[in-house]
Amino acid sequence: MMQTHPWSGFANAHVFVAGGTSGINLGIARAFARCGAKVAVLGRNPEKAANAAAELGPQALGLAADVRDPQALGAALEKAVEAFGPIDVLISGAAGNFLAAATDMSCNAFKTVVDIDLLGTFNVVRLGHQHLRGAGSSVLTISAPQASIPTPLQSHACAAKAGMEMLTRTLAVEWGRQGIRVNALVPGPIGDTEGMRRLAPDDESTKRTASLVPLGRYGTLEEVANAALFLSSPLASYISGTVLNVDGGYSQGGAMFRMGA
Ligand code: COA
């Protein structure tokens, strides 16, 4: 008997991707669109949101709102639900970052990244929850290695992402009885992203970063998207509260590996 592919279940599903107007999150949105999903992407910049939706095709919607603004975010979620119906897959990936030592950062600079990454994620999943279809829906947050690896010049991102991962695991417990799975993805160094252009801006730092990955290279947008499809699909029906590294082993490197052993 012919088996249907587990990802064929995404055909006409409503996938809402906060932060989906660029980078890793746009890569994830593309993968769901290719599976026939109706994809809503949300970002701060209206032009980028419109361009992303145009690229994703006729079943896509571009929405502009800041995840730090619950009212604007709530209105955007309502627009998406009006267009595509209840949400099957809710993804929270909006993030902000810059390199700065703690002593070179104002209190507001630290707060800004916590506001976007941690509080913004709470806003997306809290306000998105009421629009989920229900049992079988999947919630995915996009974290970073900084959540578990203390990283110089990244105290704001380390603190925010660590909080985000604990929020994700806690909601997996709170929402489990509703049949809603909540997981986090942790992309390591991924090529062709704004994040890596900022964190490793030149050839030398790119080479050095790649050398810290046990697999010896940056990952691709598609490799992260594959993990997002898996975690949101029936193949992962018993997986909730997981924090999944998609990083070529980067977060397992350890001191000896980093010294070139
Ligand atoms: N070093 C130190 N402080 C910095 C900084 C840096 N490189 N960049 C921003 N800040 C400070 C600002 O000075 C400000 O603090 P102040 O009010 O005390 O002066 C605070 O952070 C907020 O900055 P602002 O630019 O007003 O905030 P914003 O909400 O418009 O944007 C970011 C914040 C993080 C999104 C912004 O840095 C940005 O646009 N980043 C590029 C996009 C990005 O980060 N993508 C994700 C990659 S993972």
Residues whose N, C-alpha, C, O or C-beta is under 5 A from the ligand:
A	BS01	COA	A95 G96 N97 F98 L99 A100 D104 M105 S106 N108 A109 T112 E194 G195
